Amino acid sequence: MLSRAEDRLNVMGILGNGASAETMEQAGIKETDIFIAVTDLDEVNILACLLAREYGVSTRIARVKSIDYSGQGAILSKEKLGISLLINPDDAVADEIVKIACRSGAFDVAEFVEGKIQFLGYRIEDDSPLCDLSLRELGEIRSMYRFVVTAISRGDKTIIPRGDDVIQAGDRIFIFAHEQDLPSIQYMLKLEEPKKRRRPRAFILGGGRIGLRIASSLERLGFDVRLVERDEERCEKLSAKLQKTMVIHAEGTDTETLRNEGIENADIFIAVTDNDESNILCSLLGRQHGAERSICLVNKPELLSLAPTLGIDACVSPRVSAAGAILKYVRRGGVISLATVEGSNAEVMEIEVKSTSGIIGTPLEELHFPPGAIIGAIVRRNSYEIPTGLSTFSSGDRVVVFALPGALTKVERFFE
């Protein structure tokens, strides 16, 4: 594993115990600014961060999965442990799934500026109104639908589109839009919201911690939730913890039970068991038996890119979700929040313009904004704008940027 990481990444590998002071010194802990512990053992991660604190490392991040460390009322909180960030991949991925479930037709969702600016990913089908439109033609209707296409993912390639680029069937597009404009954008894309005659219905497969968190969140959002779990004892515990969710003791492949419980009227089917293959298979079965959309939890990187090609609407990864939260602490400058894009190494960053920045007051067309990145929105107090060449920055502005991997460092330097 270590040699593979060295082959794929520009990193130096050290073989040893990550919670050992000797190993840490060998790796150069005394000259380290940021320490990140992401092993599979919570206790090792926390101990390693405590050691890093003794060596004077200013930023310490630990991955934990135990609720004893990260739940509400935890005896050992991050403040008591002296750790900058305790990140739980299960919680991060559950929250991401809930956001996607609440956005009809989207396979990727991220929120910025307290939810005012939405970053959304949509798949373009043959009958999509955007199919075969160039970005220039799309710009002509922007006065009616205020949004900006920041990227087009086509096959294995992600591009920052220009005016002559044409949106094609099979593309995945990523847009920035204000939350107030989402209903009109949904209308333009011909994406129907869940039927108004009833509450939106969600089926969740897997009653582990992720499934429980999703069910609890969707309950509060007014969904009609059906949670399917194969273990009878776990079903009893779930029933005691959830107030409105119907807990069903069944296998995910038990299509007869799913049909009896109304899967044909489901607005979304969410598979979050511990087995990637089961999640993919059951998501496909859910769609086949009437669910309008499916979301699948996938851990293996090779399956993360494969699953969407099979007809699954959205695939999410605990590793990718956790990485986005961690990168927020790693990035320099005024990065307020950050999200990684599923299936690529691109990132979306919310950056605050500092009063000392040299870009203030200069029109964007006169600045050398890094290629491979695009500004999606500029938020100033209670107003926002989709930038043009005449747009300028002011101190305190919050700027949302989409950046390909090669442009990330340059974008950070641009706003310093």
C-alpha positions as CSV (number, residue, x, y, z in Angstrom):
1,M,0.0,0.0,0.0
2,L,2.8,2.4,0.9
3,S,4.7,1.8,-2.3
4,R,1.5,2.2,-4.4
5,A,0.9,5.6,-2.8
6,E,4.4,6.7,-3.6
7,D,4.0,5.6,-7.2
8,R,0.7,7.4,-7.7
9,L,1.3,10.5,-5.6
10,N,4.1,13.0,-5.1
11,V,4.7,12.0,-1.5
12,M,7.4,10.5,0.7
13,G,6.4,7.2,2.5
14,I,7.6,6.3,5.9
15,L,7.0,2.7,7.2
16,G,6.2,2.6,10.9
17,N,3.7,3.2,13.7
18,G,1.9,6.5,13.1
19,A,1.4,6.9,16.9
20,S,5.1,6.5,17.6
21,A,7.2,9.5,18.5
22,E,10.2,7.9,16.8
23,T,8.3,7.4,13.6
24,M,7.0,10.9,13.7
25,E,10.4,12.4,14.2
26,Q,11.7,10.3,11.3
27,A,8.9,11.8,9.1
28,G,9.9,15.4,10.1
29,I,7.1,16.2,12.7
30,K,9.1,19.0,14.1
31,E,8.8,21.0,10.9
32,T,5.2,20.1,10.2
33,D,2.4,22.7,10.0
34,I,-0.6,20.3,9.5
35,F,-1.0,16.8,10.8
36,I,-3.8,14.5,9.5
37,A,-4.5,11.1,11.1
38,V,-6.9,8.9,9.0
39,T,-6.2,5.3,9.9
40,D,-9.0,2.8,10.6
41,L,-8.5,3.1,14.3
42,D,-10.0,6.1,16.2
43,E,-7.7,5.7,19.2
44,V,-4.6,5.6,17.0
45,N,-5.7,8.8,15.2
46,I,-6.4,10.6,18.4
47,L,-3.2,9.5,20.1
48,A,-1.2,10.6,17.0
49,C,-2.8,14.0,17.1
50,L,-2.0,14.4,20.8
51,L,1.6,13.6,20.0
52,A,1.6,16.1,17.2
53,R,0.3,18.7,19.6
54,E,3.3,18.0,21.9
55,Y,5.6,18.7,18.9
56,G,3.9,22.1,18.3
57,V,2.0,21.2,15.2
58,S,-0.6,24.0,14.8
59,T,-3.4,22.2,12.9
60,R,-4.3,18.6,13.9
61,I,-7.1,16.6,12.1
62,A,-8.3,13.1,13.1
63,R,-10.8,10.8,11.4
64,V,-13.1,9.1,13.9
65,K,-16.1,6.9,13.5
66,S,-17.1,6.3,17.1
67,I,-20.0,8.4,18.4
68,D,-18.1,8.5,21.8
69,Y,-15.8,11.1,20.3
70,S,-18.0,13.0,17.9
71,G,-21.6,12.7,19.0
72,Q,-23.5,15.4,20.9
73,G,-22.6,15.4,24.5
74,A,-19.4,13.5,23.9
75,I,-17.1,13.4,26.9
76,L,-14.0,13.7,24.8
77,S,-14.8,16.5,22.4
78,K,-12.3,18.0,19.9
79,E,-11.9,21.0,22.2
80,K,-11.0,18.8,25.2
81,L,-8.6,16.8,23.0
82,G,-7.0,19.8,21.5
83,I,-7.8,18.7,17.9
84,S,-8.6,21.2,15.2
85,L,-11.1,18.9,13.4
86,L,-12.7,15.6,14.2
87,I,-14.2,14.3,10.9
88,N,-16.6,11.4,10.8
89,P,-16.9,10.0,7.2
90,D,-20.2,8.4,8.0
91,D,-21.8,11.7,9.1
92,A,-20.2,13.6,6.1
93,V,-21.5,11.1,3.5
94,A,-25.0,10.9,5.1
95,D,-25.4,14.7,5.1
96,E,-24.3,14.8,1.4
97,I,-26.9,12.1,0.5
98,V,-29.7,14.1,2.2
99,K,-28.8,17.2,0.1
100,I,-28.9,15.2,-3.1
101,A,-32.2,13.6,-2.1
102,C,-33.7,17.0,-1.7
103,R,-32.7,18.2,-5.1
104,S,-34.7,16.6,-7.9
105,G,-32.6,15.4,-10.8
106,A,-29.2,16.3,-9.3
107,F,-26.5,13.8,-8.8
108,D,-24.1,16.1,-6.9
109,V,-25.1,19.0,-4.5
110,A,-23.0,21.4,-2.4
111,E,-24.0,24.5,-0.6
112,F,-22.0,27.7,-0.1
113,V,-22.6,31.1,1.6
114,E,-25.0,29.7,4.1
115,G,-26.9,27.8,1.4
116,K,-27.5,30.9,-0.8
117,I,-25.3,29.6,-3.6
118,Q,-25.9,26.0,-4.8
119,F,-23.5,23.9,-6.8
120,L,-25.4,21.2,-8.7
121,G,-24.5,18.4,-11.0
122,Y,-27.0,17.2,-13.7
123,R,-26.9,14.5,-16.3
124,I,-28.0,15.5,-19.8
125,E,-30.4,13.0,-21.4
126,D,-31.4,12.9,-25.1
127,D,-34.6,14.8,-24.4
128,S,-33.0,17.5,-22.2
129,P,-33.7,21.1,-23.2
130,L,-30.0,21.8,-23.0
131,C,-28.9,19.0,-25.3
132,D,-27.1,20.3,-28.4
133,L,-27.0,23.9,-27.1
134,S,-23.7,25.8,-27.2
135,L,-22.6,27.8,-24.1
136,R,-23.1,31.0,-26.1
137,E,-26.7,30.1,-26.9
138,L,-27.2,29.2,-23.3
139,G,-25.9,32.6,-22.3
140,E,-28.6,34.3,-24.3
141,I,-31.4,32.9,-21.9
142,R,-29.4,33.7,-18.8
143,S,-31.6,36.8,-18.2
144,M,-34.5,34.4,-17.6
145,Y,-32.6,31.7,-15.8
146,R,-29.7,33.0,-13.8
147,F,-27.1,30.3,-13.5
148,V,-23.6,29.5,-14.9
149,V,-22.3,26.2,-16.3
150,T,-18.9,25.9,-14.7
151,A,-17.8,22.5,-16.1
152,I,-18.8,19.7,-18.4
153,S,-17.8,16.2,-17.7
154,R,-17.6,14.0,-20.8
155,G,-16.3,10.5,-20.4
156,D,-13.1,10.7,-18.3
157,K,-12.5,14.3,-19.1
158,T,-13.7,17.4,-17.2
159,I,-13.5,20.7,-19.1
160,I,-14.1,24.4,-18.3
161,P,-16.5,25.3,-21.2
162,R,-16.2,28.2,-23.6
163,G,-18.8,29.8,-25.8
164,D,-18.4,27.4,-28.7
165,D,-18.6,24.2,-26.5
166,V,-21.8,22.3,-27.1
167,I,-23.6,20.3,-24.4
168,Q,-24.2,16.8,-25.6
169,A,-26.4,13.9,-24.5
170,G,-24.5,11.8,-21.9
171,D,-22.7,14.8,-20.5
172,R,-22.7,15.7,-16.9
173,I,-22.8,19.5,-16.3
174,F,-22.1,21.4,-13.1
175,I,-23.8,24.7,-12.5
176,F,-23.8,27.5,-9.9
177,A,-27.1,29.1,-9.1
178,H,-28.7,31.1,-6.3
179,E,-31.2,29.2,-4.2
180,Q,-34.0,31.6,-5.2
181,D,-33.5,30.7,-8.9
182,L,-33.6,26.9,-8.4
183,P,-37.4,26.5,-9.1
184,S,-37.1,28.3,-12.5
185,I,-34.0,26.2,-13.3
186,Q,-35.8,23.0,-12.4
187,Y,-38.6,24.1,-14.7
188,M,-36.2,24.9,-17.5
189,L,-34.6,21.4,-17.2
190,K,-38.1,19.8,-17.1
191,L,-37.3,18.2,-13.8
192,E,-40.5,17.6,-11.9
193,E,-40.6,17.9,-8.2
194,P,-42.1,15.0,-6.1
195,K,-45.8,14.8,-6.6
196,K,-47.7,17.4,-4.6
197,R,-50.5,15.0,-3.8
198,R,-48.4,13.3,-1.1
199,R,-45.2,13.6,0.8
200,P,-42.0,12.6,-1.1
201,R,-41.3,9.0,-0.4
202,A,-37.8,7.6,0.3
203,F,-36.7,4.0,0.6
204,I,-33.4,3.5,2.5
205,L,-31.6,0.1,2.3
206,G,-29.2,-0.4,5.3
207,G,-29.9,0.4,8.9
208,G,-26.4,1.2,10.0
209,R,-25.2,4.5,11.3
210,I,-25.4,6.1,7.9
211,G,-28.9,4.8,7.2
212,L,-30.1,5.9,10.6
213,R,-28.7,9.4,10.2
214,I,-30.3,9.8,6.7
215,A,-33.7,8.5,7.9
216,S,-33.7,10.9,10.8
217,S,-32.8,13.8,8.6
218,L,-35.4,13.0,5.9
219,E,-38.0,12.6,8.7
220,R,-37.4,16.2,9.8
221,L,-37.7,17.3,6.1
222,G,-41.1,15.8,5.7
223,F,-40.3,12.7,3.7
224,D,-42.3,9.5,4.0
225,V,-39.4,7.2,4.9
226,R,-39.2,3.4,4.6
227,L,-36.0,1.9,6.1
228,V,-35.1,-1.7,5.0
229,E,-32.8,-3.7,7.3
230,R,-32.0,-7.4,7.1
231,D,-31.1,-7.9,10.9
232,E,-34.2,-8.2,13.0
233,E,-32.5,-7.1,16.3
234,R,-31.2,-4.0,14.5
235,C,-34.8,-3.3,13.2
236,E,-36.0,-3.2,16.8
237,K,-33.3,-0.6,17.8
238,L,-34.1,1.5,14.7
239,S,-37.8,1.5,15.5
240,A,-37.0,2.8,19.0
241,K,-34.8,5.6,17.7
242,L,-36.9,6.8,14.7
243,Q,-40.3,8.6,15.2
244,K,-42.0,8.4,11.8
245,T,-39.9,6.0,9.7
246,M,-41.5,2.7,8.8
247,V,-38.8,0.0,9.5
248,I,-39.0,-3.1,7.3
249,H,-37.3,-6.4,8.1
250,A,-36.3,-7.7,4.7
251,E,-33.4,-8.2,2.3
252,G,-32.7,-5.5,-0.3
253,T,-33.3,-8.1,-3.1
254,D,-36.7,-9.0,-1.7
255,T,-38.6,-7.3,-4.5
256,E,-41.9,-8.7,-3.5
257,T,-41.7,-7.0,-0.1
258,L,-40.5,-3.8,-1.6
259,R,-43.4,-3.8,-4.0
260,N,-45.9,-4.5,-1.2
261,E,-44.5,-1.5,0.7
262,G,-44.9,0.9,-2.3
263,I,-41.6,1.2,-4.0
264,E,-43.3,1.9,-7.3
265,N,-44.3,5.3,-5.8
266,A,-40.8,6.0,-4.4
267,D,-39.2,9.3,-5.3
268,I,-35.8,8.1,-4.3
269,F,-34.1,4.8,-3.4
270,I,-31.0,5.0,-1.2
271,A,-28.6,2.1,-0.7
272,V,-26.1,2.4,2.1
273,T,-25.2,-1.1,3.3
274,D,-21.6,-2.1,4.0
275,N,-21.3,-3.9,0.7
276,D,-20.7,-1.9,-2.5
277,E,-21.9,-4.6,-4.8
278,S,-25.1,-5.0,-2.9
279,N,-25.7,-1.3,-3.0
280,I,-25.2,-1.1,-6.8
281,L,-27.4,-4.2,-7.5
282,C,-30.2,-3.1,-5.1
283,S,-30.1,0.5,-6.5
284,L,-30.7,-0.9,-10.0
285,L,-33.5,-3.1,-8.7
286,G,-35.1,-0.2,-7.0
287,R,-35.1,1.8,-10.2
288,Q,-36.4,-1.2,-12.2
289,H,-39.4,-1.5,-9.8
290,G,-40.5,2.1,-10.0
291,A,-38.2,4.4,-7.9
292,E,-37.7,7.7,-9.8
293,R,-34.1,8.2,-8.6
294,S,-31.4,6.1,-6.9
295,I,-28.4,7.0,-4.7
296,C,-25.7,4.5,-4.0
297,L,-23.0,4.4,-1.3
298,V,-19.7,3.2,-2.9
299,N,-16.3,2.9,-1.1
300,K,-14.2,1.3,-3.8
301,P,-12.7,3.9,-6.2
302,E,-13.0,1.6,-9.2
303,L,-16.7,1.2,-8.6
304,L,-17.3,4.9,-7.9
305,S,-16.8,5.7,-11.6
306,L,-18.4,2.6,-12.9
307,A,-21.8,2.7,-11.1
308,P,-23.2,5.8,-12.8
309,T,-22.7,4.2,-16.2
310,L,-25.1,1.5,-15.1
311,G,-28.0,3.9,-14.6
312,I,-27.6,4.9,-11.0
313,D,-28.4,8.6,-10.5
314,A,-25.8,9.4,-7.9
315,C,-22.8,7.6,-6.2
316,V,-21.3,9.0,-3.1
317,S,-18.1,8.0,-1.2
318,P,-17.4,8.4,2.5
319,R,-13.7,9.0,1.6
320,V,-14.5,11.7,-0.9
321,S,-16.9,13.4,1.5
322,A,-14.4,13.3,4.4
323,A,-11.6,14.5,2.1
324,G,-13.7,17.7,1.2
325,A,-14.1,18.5,4.9
326,I,-10.4,17.9,5.6
327,L,-9.2,20.0,2.6
328,K,-10.9,23.0,4.0
329,Y,-8.3,23.1,6.7
330,V,-5.4,22.3,4.4
331,R,-6.1,25.1,1.8
332,R,-4.4,28.4,2.3
333,G,-5.8,31.9,2.2
334,G,-9.4,32.8,2.9
335,V,-11.0,29.5,2.0
336,I,-14.3,29.3,4.0
337,S,-15.7,26.1,2.7
338,L,-14.8,23.5,0.1
339,A,-16.4,20.5,-1.7
340,T,-14.8,17.9,-3.9
341,V,-16.4,16.7,-7.1
342,E,-17.4,13.1,-7.3
343,G,-15.4,11.2,-10.0
344,S,-12.7,13.8,-10.4
345,N,-10.1,15.7,-8.4
346,A,-11.8,19.1,-9.1
347,E,-12.8,21.2,-6.2
348,V,-15.3,23.9,-5.5
349,M,-14.1,26.6,-3.0
350,E,-15.8,29.5,-1.3
351,I,-13.1,32.2,-0.7
352,E,-13.3,35.4,1.2
353,V,-11.6,38.4,-0.4
354,K,-9.2,39.9,2.2
355,S,-8.8,43.7,2.6
356,T,-5.1,43.3,1.8
357,S,-5.8,41.6,-1.5
358,G,-4.3,43.2,-4.6
359,I,-7.3,42.2,-6.8
360,I,-9.8,44.7,-5.1
361,G,-11.3,47.2,-7.5
362,T,-9.8,45.9,-10.7
363,P,-12.2,44.6,-13.4
364,L,-12.0,40.8,-13.8
365,E,-11.1,41.2,-17.5
366,E,-7.9,43.0,-16.5
367,L,-6.9,40.3,-14.0
368,H,-5.1,37.1,-15.0
369,F,-7.5,34.6,-13.5
370,P,-6.0,31.1,-13.7
371,P,-7.0,28.9,-16.6
372,G,-8.7,25.7,-15.6
373,A,-10.9,27.6,-13.1
374,I,-14.1,29.6,-13.3
375,I,-15.8,32.0,-10.9
376,G,-19.4,31.0,-10.4
377,A,-20.7,33.7,-8.2
378,I,-19.7,36.8,-6.2
379,V,-21.7,37.4,-3.0
380,R,-21.6,40.8,-1.4
381,R,-23.7,41.3,1.8
382,N,-27.3,40.7,0.7
383,S,-26.7,40.7,-3.1
384,Y,-25.0,38.4,-5.5
385,E,-23.9,38.4,-9.2
386,I,-22.8,36.0,-11.8
387,P,-19.5,37.6,-12.8
388,T,-18.7,39.2,-16.1
389,G,-15.5,40.8,-17.4
390,L,-16.5,44.1,-15.8
391,S,-17.1,42.6,-12.3
392,T,-14.8,43.8,-9.5
393,F,-14.0,42.5,-6.0
394,S,-14.5,44.3,-2.8
395,S,-13.1,43.5,0.7
396,G,-15.3,40.9,2.4
397,D,-16.8,39.5,-0.9
398,R,-17.3,35.7,-0.9
399,V,-16.4,34.2,-4.2
400,V,-17.3,30.7,-5.2
401,V,-14.9,29.0,-7.6
402,F,-14.8,25.8,-9.6
403,A,-11.2,24.6,-10.2
404,L,-9.6,21.7,-12.0
405,P,-6.7,20.0,-10.2
406,G,-4.0,21.8,-12.1
407,A,-5.4,25.2,-11.2
408,L,-6.0,24.8,-7.4
409,T,-2.7,26.2,-6.2
410,K,-2.9,29.1,-8.7
411,V,-6.5,30.0,-7.5
412,E,-5.3,30.1,-3.9
413,R,-2.4,32.4,-4.8
414,F,-4.8,34.6,-6.9
415,F,-6.9,35.5,-3.8
416,E,-4.0,35.9,-1.4
